């Protein structure tokens, strides 16, 4: 194998590693945001993030928005 062939394999491996790192980062991001913000359904946001990435990335932006949604606290009725 020549130097160009070896260099091409190295570049290919770096590109594949970068793609895997980007996919993992995108999969973890909404769940981490939801946990950090104290979202009541943080685990559901995390699962939705991974599911949307596996099934075509279509709903991932909606899951990201869901991670930022603040729910008002329910007030206890005092008598």
C-alpha positions in Angstrom: 0.0 0.0 0.0 1.2 3.4 -0.8 1.3 6.5 1.4 -1.9 7.8 -0.3 -3.8 4.6 0.4 -2.8 4.7 4.1 -3.7 8.4 4.3 -7.1 7.7 2.7 -7.8 5.0 5.3 -6.8 7.3 8.1 -9.1 10.1 6.8 -11.9 7.6 6.4 -11.5 6.5 10.0 -11.4 10.0 11.3 -14.6 10.9 9.4 -16.4 7.8 10.7 -15.3 8.6 14.3 -16.5 12.2 13.9 -19.9 11.1 12.6 -20.4 8.7 15.5 -19.4 11.4 18.0 -21.8 13.9 16.4 -24.7 11.3 16.5 -24.0 10.4 20.2 -23.8 14.1 21.1 -27.1 14.9 19.4 -28.7 11.9 21.1 -27.6 12.9 24.6 -28.2 16.7 24.3 -32.0 17.0 24.9 -31.9 14.5 27.8 -29.1 16.4 29.5 -30.9 19.7 28.9 -34.1 18.4 30.4 -32.4 16.9 33.5 -30.4 20.1 34.1 -33.6 22.2 33.9 -35.6 19.9 36.2 -38.0 18.8 33.5 -40.7 16.5 35.0 -40.4 14.0 32.1 -36.6 14.2 31.6 -36.3 10.4 30.9 -39.1 10.6 28.3 -37.2 13.5 26.6 -34.0 11.4 26.5 -35.8 8.3 25.1 -37.6 10.5 22.5 -34.3 12.0 21.4 -32.7 8.6 20.8 -35.8 7.2 19.1 -36.1 10.2 16.8 -32.4 9.8 15.8 -32.8 6.1 15.1 -36.0 6.6 13.1 -34.9 9.4 10.8 -34.2 12.5 12.8 -37.5 14.1 11.8 -38.9 14.7 15.3 -35.5 15.5 17.0 -36.1 19.3 16.8 -39.4 18.8 18.5 -37.8 16.8 21.3 -35.2 19.5 21.7 -38.0 22.1 22.1 -39.8 19.8 24.5 -36.6 19.7 26.7 -36.8 23.5 27.1 -40.6 23.7 27.9 -41.2 24.9 31.4 -44.3 23.5 33.1 -45.9 25.7 35.8 -45.9 24.3 39.2 -49.2 23.2 40.5 -50.3 25.1 43.5 -51.8 23.2 46.4 -55.3 24.2 47.3 -55.3 25.5 50.9 -58.5 25.7 52.9 
